[in-house]
Amino acid sequence: MKSSIKFGLLYALFFILWTLLSYALGMERMEHGQLIGFVATFLISILCISMGIKEEREKERQGFITYGQAFKTGMIITSISTLIYSVFSWFYFAYINTGMIDFVKTKQMEKMQERGMDTREVEQAMRYSEPFMTPGWFVFWGFIVTLLVGIIVTLIVSAIMQKRNMDEIS
């Protein structure tokens, strides 16, 4: 359990540092910045969940861990990091990167215009999407996506890292 907490906190810290670095470098506004960000956070997920399960297996379970135990460890890591990062995200969008929501709106309008929508259609679409362009909604969807990525990574990593004690099986 200690490993889960330690790596959940580490996972959140890495996410926060990545977000601040991306902001400082302006990556979220670059053409492929969001893709780079997704890949980086996916790799951070794999790293932290793998390290947490490995430490749980080696230090707390005498070198053995079942799939269920590994999955539980990965989900605790994911849950801790997702909750902490969600709180940070709200603060980030509300106080640090306050222009991000306007940037997303502008990009959305540009894409609609590129698809041939006229001004009236773009304005109507923006009116419908406006309630969802808030720090709260960004945090909500960030929470869902981060949790889903964590679940997928945990499912895969748990299958790879499980190590059953053959003495217990017989």
C-alpha positions as CSV (number, residue, x, y, z in Angstrom):
1,M,0.0,0.0,0.0
2,K,2.9,2.4,0.7
3,S,4.1,1.8,-2.8
4,S,0.7,2.8,-4.2
5,I,0.6,6.1,-2.3
6,K,4.2,6.9,-3.2
7,F,3.8,6.3,-6.9
8,G,0.4,7.9,-7.0
9,L,2.0,11.1,-5.6
10,L,4.9,10.7,-8.0
11,Y,2.6,10.2,-10.9
12,A,0.7,13.4,-10.0
13,L,3.9,15.3,-9.6
14,F,5.2,14.3,-13.0
15,F,1.8,15.3,-14.6
16,I,1.9,18.7,-12.9
17,L,5.5,19.3,-13.9
18,W,4.8,18.2,-17.5
19,T,1.8,20.6,-17.6
20,L,3.8,23.5,-16.3
21,L,6.7,22.7,-18.7
22,S,4.3,22.5,-21.6
23,Y,2.8,25.8,-20.6
24,A,6.2,27.5,-20.3
25,L,7.2,26.2,-23.7
26,G,3.9,27.0,-25.3
27,M,3.5,23.4,-26.4
28,E,-0.3,23.3,-25.9
29,R,-0.6,25.9,-28.6
30,M,1.7,24.2,-31.1
31,E,0.3,22.2,-34.0
32,H,1.3,18.8,-32.6
33,G,1.6,19.9,-29.0
34,Q,-1.5,18.1,-27.7
35,L,-0.4,14.9,-29.4
36,I,3.1,15.2,-27.8
37,G,1.4,15.9,-24.5
38,F,-0.8,12.8,-24.7
39,V,2.2,10.6,-25.6
40,A,4.2,12.0,-22.7
41,T,1.5,11.5,-20.2
42,F,0.9,8.0,-21.5
43,L,4.6,7.2,-21.0
44,I,4.5,8.8,-17.5
45,S,1.5,6.5,-16.7
46,I,3.3,3.4,-17.9
47,L,6.4,4.3,-15.9
48,C,4.8,5.2,-12.6
49,I,2.3,2.3,-12.7
50,S,5.0,-0.2,-13.6
51,M,7.4,1.1,-11.0
52,G,4.7,1.0,-8.3
53,I,3.6,-2.5,-9.1
54,K,7.2,-3.7,-9.2
55,E,7.9,-2.1,-5.9
56,E,4.8,-3.6,-4.4
57,R,5.7,-7.0,-5.7
58,E,9.4,-6.9,-4.7
59,K,9.3,-5.0,-1.3
60,E,5.8,-5.8,0.1
61,R,4.9,-9.2,-1.4
62,Q,8.2,-11.2,-1.3
63,G,8.6,-11.1,-5.1
64,F,5.2,-12.3,-6.0
65,I,2.0,-10.5,-7.0
66,T,-1.3,-11.8,-8.5
67,Y,-3.0,-10.1,-11.4
68,G,-5.7,-8.8,-9.0
69,Q,-3.2,-7.5,-6.5
70,A,-1.2,-5.8,-9.3
71,F,-4.5,-4.3,-10.7
72,K,-5.5,-3.0,-7.3
73,T,-2.1,-1.4,-6.8
74,G,-2.2,0.2,-10.3
75,M,-5.7,1.5,-9.6
76,I,-4.8,3.1,-6.3
77,I,-1.8,4.8,-8.0
78,T,-4.1,6.0,-10.8
79,S,-6.8,7.2,-8.4
80,I,-4.5,9.2,-6.3
81,S,-2.8,10.8,-9.2
82,T,-6.0,11.6,-11.0
83,L,-7.6,13.2,-8.0
84,I,-4.5,15.4,-7.3
85,Y,-4.1,16.3,-10.9
86,S,-7.7,17.2,-11.2
87,V,-7.5,19.7,-8.4
88,F,-4.3,21.1,-9.9
89,S,-6.0,21.3,-13.3
90,W,-8.8,23.4,-12.0
91,F,-6.3,25.8,-10.5
92,Y,-4.3,25.7,-13.7
93,F,-7.1,26.7,-16.0
94,A,-8.7,29.2,-13.6
95,Y,-5.5,31.0,-12.5
96,I,-2.3,30.0,-14.5
97,N,-3.3,29.4,-18.1
98,T,-6.5,31.5,-18.2
99,G,-6.2,32.1,-22.0
100,M,-6.3,28.3,-22.8
101,I,-10.1,28.2,-23.0
102,D,-10.2,31.1,-25.4
103,F,-7.5,29.5,-27.5
104,V,-9.5,26.3,-27.7
105,K,-12.6,28.3,-28.7
106,T,-10.7,30.1,-31.4
107,K,-9.2,26.8,-32.8
108,Q,-12.7,25.2,-32.7
109,M,-14.1,28.1,-34.8
110,E,-11.2,27.9,-37.3
111,K,-11.8,24.2,-37.8
112,M,-15.5,24.8,-38.4
113,Q,-14.8,27.5,-40.9
114,E,-12.2,25.2,-42.7
115,R,-15.0,22.6,-43.0
116,G,-17.1,25.2,-44.9
117,M,-19.5,26.3,-42.2
118,D,-20.7,29.9,-42.6
119,T,-20.6,32.5,-39.9
120,R,-24.1,31.9,-38.7
121,E,-23.5,28.2,-38.3
122,V,-20.3,28.8,-36.5
123,E,-21.9,31.2,-34.1
124,Q,-24.7,28.8,-33.4
125,A,-22.3,25.9,-32.8
126,M,-20.3,28.1,-30.5
127,R,-23.4,29.1,-28.5
128,Y,-24.2,25.4,-27.9
129,S,-20.6,24.6,-26.9
130,E,-20.1,27.7,-24.7
131,P,-21.5,26.1,-21.5
132,F,-18.9,23.3,-21.8
133,M,-15.9,25.7,-22.2
134,T,-15.2,26.3,-18.6
135,P,-12.4,25.2,-16.2
136,G,-14.9,22.9,-14.5
137,W,-15.7,21.0,-17.8
138,F,-12.0,20.9,-18.8
139,V,-11.2,19.3,-15.4
140,F,-14.2,16.9,-15.7
141,W,-13.1,15.6,-19.1
142,G,-9.4,15.6,-18.0
143,F,-10.4,13.5,-15.0
144,I,-12.3,11.0,-17.2
145,V,-9.5,10.7,-19.8
146,T,-6.7,10.4,-17.2
147,L,-8.7,7.7,-15.4
148,L,-9.4,5.8,-18.6
149,V,-5.8,5.9,-19.6
150,G,-4.8,4.7,-16.1
151,I,-7.2,1.8,-16.3
152,I,-6.0,0.7,-19.7
153,V,-2.3,1.0,-18.6
154,T,-3.1,-0.8,-15.4
155,L,-4.9,-3.7,-17.2
156,I,-1.9,-4.2,-19.5
157,V,0.9,-3.7,-17.0
158,S,-0.8,-5.9,-14.4
159,A,-0.9,-8.8,-16.9
160,I,2.8,-8.3,-17.7
161,M,4.0,-7.9,-14.2
162,Q,2.1,-10.5,-12.3
163,K,4.2,-13.2,-10.8
164,R,2.4,-16.0,-9.0
165,N,4.0,-18.0,-6.2
166,M,4.0,-21.5,-7.5
167,D,4.1,-22.9,-3.9
168,E,0.7,-21.4,-3.3
169,I,-0.8,-22.8,-6.5
170,S,0.0,-26.5,-5.7
